């Protein structure tokens, strides 16, 4: 439904460092799950033997004096080269920050939601993501005689149409909410809570 936040973050990092190799980007991606934010401009990156790390943790911080990100690996035996080339610990932090911002933008993206009860003997579809469950507590033989389903639709379009077997059975103006709220409503729908 939305552009992939991770892809956006990787493309932004690649645009900022066009001369960096695919291997550098890949190593930053591999480290992404190892980044922990301590505070706004201080991060800890777990070391990985398979990526050539000798320490269990590396600290990455923003230096206002130098106007750049620094890493504790810059103060080791091969630190001058790592500093000049920008280590993948720093690249992972940059990627983490971009990914976090991209996720926040996606969560704020407006979408439209509508909920209804429809009768349908065929396949239920809609012009968006549709979530379906029986409209009754207990499914018995009477349900199959007149199957009624509760549907929740999340769409990019304000006008929401629910179809049964290809025919429109419900139309409504969706309510505009941020994507984060829509995800919450989907979770509650699955739990069966209003």
N, C-alpha and C positions, 0 to 999 in steps of 0.2 A: 504494500500500500504506500509506503514511504521509501525514499531513497535510503540506501544502506548507510548508517552513520559510520561504520568502520571503513567502508570504501571511501567515503568523503574525507575522513581523517587521513587515510593513507595517501589519497590524491593531494591533499593539502601539504603533507610532509614532503612528498615527492616534488611538488611545485616549488617549495622553499629550498630544496636541495637537489636540483636537477642533475648535478654531476655525480651524485651518489649511486652506487651500484644497486642492483636488485637484491644482492646478498645483504647489503646494509639495511635495506628496508625490511627484508625477511627477518633478519636478526632482531630488529626493533619490534616487529610483530610477535616474534617468539617470546620476547620479554614482556609484552603488554600485560599479561596476567600476573607478572611478578612485581608490578609497580604498586606501591602503597603510598597514598598521600598522607603526610604527617601534618602539614598545614599548607596554606596557599602556595608558598614558594620553596617548600622542602619536601622531598620524596625519598623513599627508600626503595631500592631495586634489589631483589634477591639475586644472588650470584648463581650461575649455571656452569658447571664443569664442562658440559658439552659445547658451550660457547666460549670456552677459554678463560673462565673466571677462576680466580684463586681464593677469593674471599666470599664469605656467605652473604654479605650485604654490602651494597654500595649506596652512598648518599649522593643525591643530586639536588642542587639548590641554585636559585637565581642570584647572581652577583650583580647588584646595582652598580658597583664600582667598575666592573668590566663590561657590563651590559650584555651578559651572556650566561648560559647555564654552565655550571661546573659540576664535576664528579670527583669523588674520592680516588677513582682510578687515575686521575691526572697527577696524583702525587705519589705514584709508584715508579718502578724501574722504567717502564715504557710509557710513562705519563705524558711526556712532551709530544710524542707522536699521536697518542690517543687524543690529546687536547687539540692538536692541529687538525686532526681528521674528524673530530667529534665522535665520541664513543657511542656505542649503541645503547648504553645505559641512559645517556642524555636523550638519544633519539626515541627511546621507549617512553620517557617522560613527556617529551613533546607530543608523541603520538597519543599517549594517555590523555593529555589535556585537550587535544583536538577532538578525540573520540568522546570525551565527557561533554564537551560543549555541543557537539553534533547530536548526541543523545538528548541533551536538554532542549535543543531546538525542535527535535522530532516530537518530544513529549508535549511541547506547547502547540504543535501544529493543530489547527482546528479541523475537526471532522464532524459529521452529523450522525446522530443516533435516533433510532425509532424502535419501539417495542410494540408488538401486537399479538393477538391470538387469531390464528387462521385455521380454517378447515381445509384439509388437503389429503387426497389419496395418492398423489404423485410425488415427484421430487420437488422440494422447496429450494428456490434460488432467489437472489436479489441483486440489485446493482451496488454491491458492496460485500463486505464480509458478513455472512449470515450465520447465526447460532440458533440451533433448534432443539427443543425438547418437548415432550408431551405436556399438554396443558392440564393434565389430571395427575393427582397424587399416585394413583395405582392404575396401571394399564391392564384392562381386562377385555373380555370379548366385546363389550359395548363400545369400547374405544375404537376397535377395528371397523365397526359399522359406521361410525361418524368420527374419524380421527381429527382431533383438534390439537394444534401445536402452538406453543408459545415461541415467538421468534424475536431475536434482537438483531438489528442490522446496524453496522458501522460503515459509513460511506463517505466518500469525498464529495458526493453530490447532495445538495440540500433536499431535492425531491427523491424520496425513497420509494421504490416499487418492489413488492414481494410477489413472486410468481409461484404458481403450483402447476407443474407439468407444462410450463411455458406460458401459462395464462396469468395475467395480473389478478391477484386476489386481494391485494391491499396496497394502497398508496397513501403517502402522508409526507408532510414537511418534516424533515428531521430536525432535532434540536442540536444546535451547535455547542460542542464541548471540546476542550483540549484532548488530544490523543491519550494523555495520561488518565484522564477521567473515563474515557471510553474503555481503557484497559481495566480499570477498577470495576466498571459496570459489567464487563464481560466476566470477570472473576466472580462477581456476586450472582450473575445469571447462572453460572455453572454450579455455584453452591446452592442455588435455589432460594436465595434471600433477596428481599426487596430493598 
